[in-house]
Amino acid sequence: MLTIREEQMSALSQAMLKQFEDHLVIHLSNNFPDETREISEVELRALIQEGIEQAEQYQITLEDDVRRYLEFMVMYGHKFETNPDTAWASGILHAKELDGTAKMDLIDERELEMVRGLV
């Protein structure tokens, strides 16, 4: 039987987190070139790490949902839920009855309505 020690699990977790971070650096740079042009890779990694921690506080933990959360951070600022233009997101993020995916789905829907001029 294979036994994985706690130290090994921690190392695996760190490696997976680093791989996710690497993917996000590329994703955000490629998909948001105007927003990330003035940001060094070190600064972008710091933003990603901050975003992962913030997202977790809102029970947003699935990779796809965290990616969407970080996209909003890049588009609207690292505290987008307090930005006057997107402060509406705060209510969604603090909704205890919603899971992370539902929160990000609602934020995506609202943002799409804003872009279309429906709100």
URVEN-V631944 format. One line per field, one symbol per residue. ss: DSSP state (H for helix, E for strand, - for the rest). phi: phi as a letter, one per 40 degrees, with the letter a starting at -180 (. if undefined). Layout:
ss->???
phi->???
This chain:
ss->-----HHHHHHHHHHHHHHHHHHHHHHHHHH-HHHH----HHHHHHHHHHHHHHHHH-----HHHHHHHHHHHHHH------------HHHHH------HHHHHHHHHHHHHHHH----
phi->.cbbcdcccccccccccccccdccdcdccccbcccbdcbcccccccccccccccdcccgbbcdcccdcdccccccbhcbdcbcdcbcdcdcccccccbcdccccccccccccccccgcb
